[in-house]
Amino acid sequence: MDEALTRLERCINAVRMWTPERFNYLNSSQYCIYLYYLANTIWCNERDPAVPTRLFCLNKALNAIDLFYEIEMPEVFFIGHSVGIVLAKATYGNHLVLYQNSTVGKNHGIAPVIGDGVVMYPNTAIIGRCHVASGTVLAQGTSIINHDTPGDCMAFNGDNGVPTFKPAKRAVLEDIFRLG
């Protein structure tokens, strides 16, 4: 439990809206991340699925998130609202931001690679053979399916399933994390 709390503390200390050094178990986002870290830490240390599976199911029931304990999440990430988030075994960069109904999924067994500082606003998806480069912000309702992003951009739905990109106008991550 101490190892999981130490991992959680790194996240809490990095998020601007959270009081550093203070785990509030009544904050559903913090508790959601804690349950993941606890399940993942037990899994990594013991390789026995019994307790991690129960913690995964508890997190799913309480927070409506599908975040399996075998997934390697980054050291620092933020969940705005956990409801409807589904995360596949993919590669996740640090300072990931997830909001409700975000999906990261495989397509024909191929998982995306997500760089540092990616923001997934509500109802977004990253699926299949994609490299979502660092600093990509997915606008609400945007899907990136089997496409790469240039990074440091805003991504939007385009024509015929091909996303469009615009240069980032501001540093969204500075609103969410204590960087530096």
C-alpha positions in Angstrom: 0.0 0.0 0.0 2.9 2.4 0.8 4.3 2.1 -2.7 0.9 2.8 -4.3 0.4 5.8 -2.1 3.9 7.1 -3.0 3.0 6.8 -6.7 -0.3 8.5 -6.1 1.4 11.4 -4.2 3.5 12.1 -7.4 0.3 12.6 -9.3 -1.4 14.7 -6.6 1.6 16.9 -6.2 1.8 17.5 -10.0 -1.9 18.5 -10.4 -2.6 22.2 -9.9 -6.2 21.9 -8.5 -5.1 19.4 -5.9 -3.5 20.2 -2.6 0.0 18.8 -2.6 0.8 16.0 -0.1 -2.9 15.4 0.5 -4.8 12.4 -0.7 -8.5 13.1 -0.5 -10.2 9.7 -0.8 -13.5 11.5 -1.3 -12.2 13.0 -4.5 -13.3 10.4 -7.0 -10.5 11.2 -9.5 -7.9 10.8 -6.8 -9.5 7.6 -5.5 -9.8 6.2 -9.0 -6.1 6.8 -9.7 -5.3 5.3 -6.3 -7.2 2.1 -7.0 -5.4 1.7 -10.3 -2.0 2.3 -8.6 -2.8 -0.2 -5.8 -3.9 -2.9 -8.3 -0.9 -2.3 -10.6 1.6 -2.2 -7.8 0.3 -5.5 -6.3 0.3 -7.0 -9.8 3.9 -5.9 -10.5 5.2 -7.1 -7.2 3.3 -10.4 -6.8 2.1 -11.4 -10.3 -1.0 -12.9 -8.6 -4.2 -11.6 -10.3 -6.6 -12.3 -7.4 -6.4 -9.0 -5.5 -5.6 -6.8 -8.6 -8.7 -8.2 -10.3 -10.9 -7.3 -7.4 -9.5 -3.8 -7.2 -10.0 -3.4 -11.0 -13.6 -4.5 -10.6 -14.1 -2.1 -7.7 -12.7 0.8 -9.7 -14.9 -0.1 -12.6 -18.0 -0.3 -10.4 -17.3 2.9 -8.4 -15.8 5.1 -11.2 -17.0 3.6 -14.4 -13.5 3.3 -15.8 -11.9 0.4 -17.6 -8.3 0.6 -16.6 -6.8 -2.8 -16.2 -4.1 -3.4 -13.7 -1.6 -4.7 -16.3 -1.6 -1.4 -18.2 1.5 0.7 -17.6 0.2 4.2 -17.0 2.6 7.1 -16.8 4.1 8.4 -13.6 1.9 11.5 -13.7 -1.5 11.6 -15.3 -4.8 13.3 -14.6 -8.4 12.1 -14.8 -10.9 14.9 -15.0 -14.0 12.7 -14.8 -13.6 8.9 -15.0 -17.0 7.9 -16.3 -16.8 6.0 -19.5 -13.0 6.0 -19.9 -11.7 2.8 -21.5 -7.9 2.3 -21.8 -6.3 -0.5 -23.8 -2.8 -1.8 -23.3 -1.0 0.9 -25.2 2.1 3.1 -24.7 1.2 6.2 -22.6 3.4 9.3 -22.2 3.7 11.3 -19.0 1.3 14.2 -18.2 -1.6 12.4 -19.9 -5.0 14.1 -19.4 -8.2 12.1 -19.7 -11.8 13.3 -19.5 -15.1 11.4 -19.6 -15.8 8.9 -22.4 -12.2 8.9 -23.6 -11.1 5.7 -25.3 -7.7 4.3 -26.2 -8.1 1.1 -28.1 -6.5 -1.5 -30.4 -7.4 -2.1 -34.0 -6.6 -5.6 -35.3 -4.4 -6.1 -32.2 -2.3 -2.9 -32.8 -2.2 -0.4 -30.0 -1.5 3.3 -30.3 1.6 5.1 -29.0 0.8 8.3 -27.1 3.4 10.9 -26.4 3.9 13.2 -23.4 1.4 15.9 -22.6 -1.5 14.5 -24.6 -5.0 15.8 -23.7 -8.1 13.8 -24.5 -11.2 16.0 -23.9 -14.6 14.4 -23.5 -15.8 11.8 -26.1 -12.4 11.4 -27.8 -10.7 8.3 -29.1 -7.3 7.2 -30.1 -7.5 3.8 -31.8 -5.1 1.5 -33.7 -1.9 2.2 -35.5 -1.3 5.8 -34.5 1.5 7.8 -33.0 -0.1 10.7 -31.1 2.9 13.0 -30.7 3.7 15.0 -27.6 1.5 18.1 -27.0 -1.5 16.9 -29.0 -4.8 18.1 -27.7 -7.9 16.2 -29.0 -10.9 18.6 -29.3 -14.1 17.3 -27.8 -15.6 14.5 -30.0 -12.4 13.9 -32.0 -11.3 10.4 -33.1 -7.8 9.6 -34.2 -8.0 6.2 -35.9 -4.9 4.7 -37.6 -3.4 8.2 -38.1 -0.4 10.1 -36.6 -0.4 13.6 -35.2 2.3 16.1 -35.7 2.4 17.1 -32.0 2.0 20.5 -30.4 -1.3 20.8 -32.1 -5.1 20.7 -31.7 -6.7 17.8 -33.4 -10.2 17.9 -34.9 -12.4 15.5 -36.9 -11.9 16.1 -40.6 -13.5 14.8 -43.8 -13.7 11.0 -44.5 -12.2 10.1 -41.1 -9.0 12.0 -41.7 -8.2 14.3 -38.8 -7.2 17.9 -39.2 -4.6 19.7 -37.1 -4.1 23.3 -36.1 -1.1 24.7 -34.2 -1.6 24.9 -30.5 -2.5 28.4 -29.4 -1.8 28.0 -25.7 -0.3 25.6 -23.3 -3.2 23.6 -21.9 -1.0 21.5 -19.7 0.0 24.6 -17.7 -3.6 24.9 -16.6 -3.6 21.3 -15.3 -0.1 20.4 -14.0 2.6 22.0 -12.0 5.3 21.8 -14.6 9.0 22.3 -14.1 
